[in-house]
């Protein structure tokens, strides 16, 4: 499933929707230039990680849909394409080899390619024993009952969350499906934070030392002049 294709417009729509939900700047042209088509689930996961998300796949749960973090991504089964593919195979088997022209073969290959294409949707809510999802390019939400999920969805879904410590990560809560280690707050917490900016601290210490030297030199210089004048 990881190598199955995602349509170009669906690929850009998924990444753009994720960035909009988490208030992350997004440029479709940069994403398309960074990853050349054809797009697959693997390239989507890689692009999501580059944008600051933690993404991974898992199997569909038998229950407990409401415990999954939202939004998550599921993939609809394309029953129409599969049915057309089976009909194409049936008709091709009935026709002798000499009667199968290049057009029929090309149509048969296109059916297989369409059946192998993933149809991603965004699940934003889980309520009333139903999944509330959005299709790419459509603003109207649709629903899918829990009992129909296994029959109408692919066996893998994608969990996506902001990376720990990423910008605009306001909640900072644990994400189901991901293990996020929260460091304990204490004096040890300051050490790695200070080391991240050691060049800045070095400049601050040197500047402070120079200021102290200037502040000490002025009264000493003044005192020397006064001693010389009083003596004479």
ABEGO torsion letter per residue (X at the ends): XAABBBBAAAAAAAAAAAAAAAGBBBBAAAAAAABBOBBBAAAAAAAAAAAGBBBBBBBBBABGAAABBOBBBBBBBBAAAAAAAAAAAAAAAABBAAABBAAAAAAAAAAAAAAABBBBBBBABBBGGBBBBBBBGBABBBBBBAAAAAAABBABBBBBBBBBGBBGBAAGBBBBGBBBBBBBBEAAAAAAAAAAAAAAAAAAAAAAAAAAAAAAAAAAAAAAAAAAAAAX
